[in-house]
Amino acid sequence: MKAEVVSYHESIKKMYEKVSKETTNVFDRFKEQEKIRCPFCTKGLSCQLCSMGPCRISEKVPYGACGIDAAGMVIRRFVHLNMLGTEAYTYHAIEAAKTLKATAEGKTIFEIKDEEKLGNFAKLLGIDGKDIKEIAIKVADFVISDLSSVGKSKLVEILAPEKRKEVWKKLGISPEGIFSELLTVGTSSMTNVDSNYVSLAKKSISMSITTCLAAQFALETTQDVLFGTPMPHESYADLGILDPEYVNIAVDGHEPFIAFALIKLAEREEIQRMAKDAGAKGLRIIGFIETGQEVIQRTKSPVFVGIAGNWICQEYALATGAIDVFAADMNCALPSLPEYQKYGVKIIPVSRLVRFRGIDEGLDYEPEKAEEIAKRLIEIAIENFKQRDKSKAVKIDKKQKIVVGFSTEAIEKLVGVDNLLEAIKKGDVKGIAALVSCTTLKNGPQDWNSVTIAKELIKRDILVLSMGCGNAAMQVAGLTSLEAIELAGEKLKVICKALNIPPVLSFGTCTDVGRASYFLRIVAEKLGVDISDLPVVATAPEYMEQKATIDAVFAIAYGLITHVSPIPPITGSEKAVKLLTEDIEKLTGGKVLIEEDPVKAAEKLEQVILEKRKRLGI
């Protein structure tokens, strides 16, 4: 790849010029892999589940050795991989519940920050208690029990819109608890168990419902209780937040527990004094990926300076030589990172899930050990700062001021759901697009598709709620800034100026799909319609891995037309493609919309919104 096409962002282009001459990096590795791609794998027509394989299906060889056909092979592989996304979300949710319980018992550095949110959640679950600590323990136990259940999911029963529950019941996809769903899907997608592509797809849909409405909603609500419910405030994005004269600790991954512990300690005067005594200007916490998003949505702490970007930026940020410790929790830490210790950074896993080549141990998170782990990370970082050669560090000048923290409560407080509905009815806001994306190089330079489609949507007076790694794309590109109002259509521009909000609202992480689903429930109930009737669409313009695919399956189950790019590995079967892009709409009201061109994708999504408006008579 040439520097001018590797990324949408100038800071990454600049760092690629340096890194490509010095060490392995994701852009060059991708380019080399492109030369040897297997066309069977690309279409989903490859299976390695049993010892008679690998099997590949073609027109001349229409069956695997076991007898499975193309549709069964394609969908079975898709469903099997979706389990990984569900497992990751569930792990996070249970860790959050354990942290809440330990905090209520006085065993952690944290406190219950949003008592009102806890009370509302407890009321929703039918829980009461003598005091806030008792309520917190009961809520935590409820969440863990429901996610571990082999019966019907109580969280789904409580959180799902009634009209959706009717649809799911008719289709036979009302979910059990996540534990039960994982057992069902995992066993079904083994060799010689379920080879019916429709049956497999329905099981994945059922699993997606409990993933988003149970695990995701519970974990984000729990984190709101512990660390505060997101409210709008200013922050910064891009590599320009890195100053090599500070002790810099990067927090990366999806679970923000160690990150918040680090912030609490770094706010202490004695910690800042320790850093200054080592010759630094102070000590700062730097956000990466979804852990960074979890923190940036909730905090205005002076020691947290913003978010560097999404997962593709990791190597280039470390190559600046400005970071002392890279604390990697679960998910999205590149296997190549130990190579980057040559730039003076210490790579330290902070989850038992994470290990690297040559790094066999970590400071693994347990709620009771959060303060101890954070202290040790700070000690390592300060000692590393003394050794790090600051003269070799690269200083990136560009950083983008952004507005973040648009939770459901924030939208209600700042905009008002009724006011938003009125703007939609008038046509000032044509509709809403939920951009829930990763970042990938499969369909072009880093973040190119995500930024382009967002610009096209807001130009068409469509408000964007941004989540996931794609949210960092929006932030670094300036689309979550107030300056981006000028890029919006004339009607949306007036609304944004009146409310002093960006046209792309920073709504959080991929985990916030659960939060967004509840927001849509509120909107639908106010209008007295089903979710599938709303002028709302979803887009994943650069999906990358299994968390994204299970989110997309849920969006379809929820009744949303869902654009995805790059093309998923299902094209080896016309039946599978037809099921996901056509037939499923007749059942749930949602379907997959495949379009590689982001401008054309925006046009198609606009047409969907216009058709929904017409049906609603607005």
N, C-alpha and C positions, 0 to 999 in steps of 0.2 A: 504493500500500500504506500502511496505517496503521502507526504505529510498533509497536503491540502485536502485529502479526502478521508483521512482516518477518523475524524470526529467533527461534530458541529462546533465544538468549543475551541477557541484560539489557545487557551492555556494548555490543553491537552496536545494540540498540534505542536506547540512549542516544545513541550517536554518529550514528545515522540522523536523529534529531531535529535535530542540528546540520547535518549534511552536506546534507540534503534542501533546506535553505533557502539553501545556498551554492553548490552545484555539481552536475554530473552524477554519478549514482551507480547502481550495478547494480540496486537495487530499483526505482527509478523508470524506468530504461531498460527493464527487463523488463515493467513494467506497460504502458508504451507499445507495446511489441512485441506484447503479448497482443491488442491491438485489431486487428492487421493480419495475424494468422497465416494462412497458406495451408493449407486443409484437405487438399489433395492432398499437399503436402510432409509434413504431420503423419502421413499414412498411408503415406508412402514411395512414393507414386504420381506422382512427378515425376522427369524425367530431363533433364539438360542436357549430356550427353556429346558430342553431335555438332551440326553446324550446322543440321540439320533440326528441332532442338528449340528451346525446351523442349517436351517432350511430357508430357501428363498423361493418365492412364487412368481411365475411369469405366465404368459399366455400358453406357452408350451408345457409348462409344469404348474398346473392350476391348484395343486394341493401340497401341503407339507407332508412329511413322512407319516404323521399321525392321522392325516386326512383333513386337517383344518383348511378352510378356504381363505381367500384374500380378505373378505370382510371380517371374518372371525379373527384372523391374525392381526390385522391393522387395529381393530378396536380393542382387542385383548391387550396389545402392547400399550396402547394409549391409556387404558384403564389401569393397568398395572403400574405405570409410572405416576399416575395421578395420586396413588396411595402415598407417595413420598411427600407430596405437598400437604396432604391431610395430616400425616404423621408429624411434620415439622410444626404446623400450626398448633396441633394438639399438645406437643411437647412444650411449646412456648406458653400455652394457656395454663397447663398444669403448673409450670414453674412460677407463673404469675400468681396463681391461687396459693401455692405454697408460701410465696413471699408475703402475700397479704396475711396469711394465717400467722406466720412467724413474726410479722410486724405487730399484729394485734397482741401477741403473747410477749412482746417486748424483747425479742431476740435479734432484731436487726437494727441497722443504722437509720432505717426509714421511719416515716410516720404516716398516719392516715391524713392526707392533705385535703381531700375533698369529701368531707363528711356528708354533705348534702347528696352527692352522687352515690355514695354508699347506701344512704337511706333510701333513695329512689330505686336503686337496683334491688335492695332487700325487699322493698314493698312489691316490686314486680315479681319477685320470686316467692312471695308469700311468707317472708321471714320477719320475725320481730325479735326483740331482745331487751335486756335491762339497760345496756350501755353500748357504746359504739364498738368497743372491742369484742363483746359477745356477738354482736351482729356481724362484724367482719369475719370472725371465725366460722359462723354458721354459713355465710355466703361462700367462703372459700371451700368449705366441706361440700356444699351443694354443687359447686362447679366441678370439683374433682369427682364426685359421685356420678354426676350426670354424664361427664365425658367418659367415665369408666363403665357405664351402664350397658347391659345387654337388652334392656327394655326400650320403650319409646323415649326419645329425647324430650325431657321436660322443658329444656331451654328452647328448643324449636317450637314446641307447643305454645309456649308463652310469647315468643318473639315473632313468629311468622304471621303475616296477614291472613285473615280468615279466608279470603277469596283464593289465596295461593294454596292454603291447606286443602281446600276442596279440590283444586286441580290435582294436587299431588296424591290425594287419596284415590281419586278416580284412576290415576295412572299406576297406582300400586307402588309409589316411591316415597311414601311418608317414612322418614328415617328413624332408625333405632339410635341408640347412643353411639358415639364415635368408635368406641372399642368394638362394639358389635359390627358396625359398618366396615371397619378395617378387616375384621375376621372374615366377613362375607366376601368382600371384594378380593382380598388377598387369596383366599382359597379358591374362589371362582375363576381367577385368572391364572391358576396353575395349569400345567399340562393336563389335557384330557379331562377337564372338569366342565366349564361352561364355554362352549364354542359358538354360541348364538350371539351375533353382534348386537342385536336389539336388546337382548337380556343383559349383556355386559354393559351397554351404554346406560340402561336404566339404573343399574347398580351404582355406576359412577355418579349419576345424577343424584341419587339418594344420599350418597356419601358427601357430595358437595354441599348439600343443604345443611347437614349437621356440622360440616366443617365451618361454614361461614356464619350461620346463625347461632351455633353453640360455641365452638372454640374461639373464633375471631371476635365475636361480640363480647364474650365473657372476658377474654384477655385484655382487650382495649379498655373495657369498663373498669376492670381491676387495676390496670395501670393508671387510669384517670384518678381512681380513688387514692392510689399511692403517691402519684407524682403530679397530680393536677390535671384538670380537664383543659384541653387546648383552647386558648383564646387568642385572637389576632394580636400580633406584635411584630416588630421589625427584627430582622437578623441579616446574615450575610451568607453567600455561597461562592464557590469557585476556589481555586488553589491560592488565590491572593490572600486568603485568611491565614496562610502559613507564614509565620515570622521566625526565622532561624535563631533569633536572639532570645527566644523564650524556650523554656522546657515545654515540649509539645507531646501530649499523650493523645493518640488517635483511638477512638472507639468505633468498632466496626462489627457489623452483623445484623441481628434482628432483635435480640433481647437487651433492653436498656438498663438492666439492674446494676451492673458494675459501672456503667457510665454515670448513672445518677449518684452512686456512692462516691465516685471520683469527684464529681462536681461539689458534693457536700464537703468533702475534705479540702478540695482546692480553694474553697471560699474562706477557709480558716486563715487567719493572719499568719500563724506560725508556719503553715505550709508554704505560703508565698515568700516568707522570710527565708526558709530553707533554700528555695529556688534562687533567690537573689544572692544569698551567701555563696552559691555555687557559680555566680557570675552571670546569671540570667536576669532578664528584665522581669521575670515572673514565671508562673506556670499556667498553661492553658490546656483546655480539652477541645479536641477537634472531632467533628462528627463525620462519619462515613456511612453510606448505605442506609439501611432501615433503622439501625440503632441511632444513627445521626438524626434521622427523621423523627423517631420517637422523642428524642430529646429536644430537638429544635422546635417542635410543635408546642412544647409545654414549658420551656424555660427561657427567661431573659437574663440568666446569670451572667455577670461580667467575665467569669472564667471560661464560659462556653462561647467560642467565637464564631460558630456557624458550621456549615456543612461543605465538605470539599467536593462531593459529587457522588455518583453511583459506582457500581463495582468495577467498571472498566477503568476508572481513574486511579484505582489503588496503586498500581505499579508506578505510574507517572508522578503521583504525589509523594511516594516514598523516595523516588529518585531525586527529589529536590534536595534531599539531605537535611531537611528541616524537622523531621519527626524523630523523637527519642524512643517511644514505645508505641507499638501497634497492638492493641488489645483486641483479640479476635474472639467474639462469641459466635453462637451457632449461625451457620448459613453465610454464604457469599464472602469467603476469604480464599483468595486464589492459591492453588497449590504451589505456584511459582514464588511466593513471597519470601521464603528463606533466602533466595538468590539476592534479594534486595537489601539484606543486612549489610552488604558491601557499602551501602550509602549511610551507614551509621545508625540504623534503627534496630531495636530489639523486637522480634516477633514473639508475642506471648499469647497462647490460647487461654481464654478465661471461661471455657465450657468443656466439659468432658466429651462433648461431641466432636471437638476440633483438635486435629493434630496435623503436622506438616512433615515433609521429608527432613529428617535430622532433628526434628523437635518432637520428642516423645512424651514430654510432660508439660503441664500447664498449671495455672492457678485457677482451678475449676470452681465455678460458682456454686455456692450453697447460700441460701438466704442468711443464715447465721454468720457466715464468713465474709459477707460483702465488705465490711469496713476493713477487716484484716487484709483482704485481697487488694483493695484500693490503696491502702497504705504501702503495701509491698510494691505495687506498680509505680507509685510516686517515688519511692526510694530508688527503684531501678532507673526510672526516667531521669531523675536528678543526677545520679551517678553517671549515667550515659551522656548527659549533656556536657559534663566535664571533659569527656573523652572525644566527643563529636567535633569534627573539624568544621567550624562555622564558616571559615573562609571559602570552602568549596560548595557551600549551599547555593541553590538557585532560588532567587526571590522572584516570584510571579507578582506583577503589579495589579492584575485585574481581580477585583472582587465585586460581586453584585449585591446591592441592597435589595432585600425581598420582604414580603409580608407573609407570615405563616400563621398556622393555628386555627384553621376554619373547621372546627368540629360541628356536630349538629347543634349543640348548645350555642356555639358562637354565631352560627348562621341565624338561629332564632333570636339571639340578643341583638345582633348587629343589623340584620336584614329583616327578620321576621318572616316566618313561613307563609303567613297570609299575604304579606307584601310581595313575596316572591311569586306566589300563585297569581296574584293580580297582574304582575308584570308579564307572566307567561300568558295569561288570558288575553291581555292587550296586544301581545306580540312583541313587546319591548325586549323580552327574553324569549327567543323562539323555542328553546328547549334546553335540556341539560345533557351533557356528555360526561360520563364517568371515564376518565382516562386512568386505567389501572395497568401499568406496564413495567417491564424490566428494562434492560437495554441489551442490544445484541448487535453483532456485526453481520449477521446472516442476510439482512436485507439492506445493507448500506452502511455508511459511516456511523459511528456512535451518536445516538440520540437524534439523528437527522430526521427519521420518520416521525418520531414523537413530537419534536418541535414543529415540524412542518404541518402535521395534522392539527395540532393545537392552534396554530396561527390561522389555519383555514377555518376551523370551527368558530373561533371567536369573531373572525371577520364576517361570519354568517349569523351573528347575533346569538350564538349558542354558548351558554355559560359552561365552563369546564371545571369539574372537580377532579383534582389530580392526586393520584396515590401511587405508591410503590417507587421503584428505582426511576421510573419515568417522571416522578415528581421532582427528583434532583435535576433531570434534564430541563424541566420547566424553570426551576429556580436559577440554575446557572445561566440559562438562556435569557433570563430577565422577564419571563412571562408571568411570574407571580409578583412582579413589582407594580407599583402604581403607574410607572411610565408606560407599561404595556397597555394601558387603557387606550392609548392612541392607535393601537393595532386592531382594536375591536370595531365591529360594525357600528354604524351611527346610533342605532337604538340602544344596543348594549353599552356603548360608550357613555350615553347619558345616564343610564342606571348606575354604572360603575363610578362615575364622577359624583353623582348624588350621594352614594353610600360610602364613597372613599374606599372602594375595594378593587382589587385587580380582576381582570376578566378570567383568569385561571386561579381558582382557589386552592391553596395548598391544604389538602385534606388528610395527608399523612402517608401511611405505608400501605403495602399490599394487604396487611392485616386489617386495615380500616374498611375493607369491603363489607365486613360485618356491620360496622358503624354506618356506612353509606346505605346498606340495605334497610336499616331501621329508619333512617331519614326518609327514604322513599316510601316506607310504610306510612309514616306520618303524612306525607304529601298525598298519597293515594287515598287514605282514609278521609282526609279533609275534602277531597273531591268526590268521594263515594264510588271510586272505580278500582279495578284491579291494577296491579303493577304494570301488566302488559299493555294497558291502555294509555299510560303516561307518555308524554313527549320526551322520553328519556332513552338514551342509547349508551352502550359501553364500547370502549375501544382499547385494545391492547396492541398498539402499533409496533412494539418491539418486545414481544413476549420472549422469555428465554428458558425458563425451567418449570418444574412441576408445581410450584406454588401458583404460578400464573395460570397453568392449564386447569387446575381445580377451581380457581376463581372464575375462569371463563365458563366452565361447566355450570357453576352456580348461577352466573348471570343468565344463562339460557334457561335454567330451571326457574328462575325468578321472573322470567317473561320478557327479557331484554334482547333486542337485536344486538349482537356482539361482534364487532369487527376485530379480526386477528390478523397479524402479520409478524413474521414470515409465514408462508403456507405450512400448516402442520403436516407431519409425516403420516397422512392418511390417504394420500391421493392414489395409492395402489389399488383402492377398491372404489368403484363407482357407487356401490350400495352404501358404503360408509360415508362417502362425501354427501350423497343425497340425504342420508339420515340426519346429518348434522347441519346441513345448509338449507334443507327444504322441509323434510317430513316432520322434524321435531317442532317446528313452528305451529303446526296444527294441534300439537299436544300441549305445549307449555306456553306458546305465544312468543317464545324466544328462538333464536337460531344463530349459527355462525355466519358471518358475512366475511368472505375472503376477498381482499383487494390489496395488492402490493403497492400500488401508487397512492401515496398519502393524500394527494389532492383529490383524486377520484374517490378515495375512501370517504373523505369529508363530504363530498357531493352526495354520495349514497346515504350517508348517515343523516344529512340534512333532509333528504327525501323521505326517509323513514319518519323523522320528526314531523315533517309537514303532513304526512299521511295520518299520523297519530292525532295531530291537531284537528285535522278535518273530521276524523271520526268522533272527536270530543265536541265538535261544533265550535271551536275557538280559532 
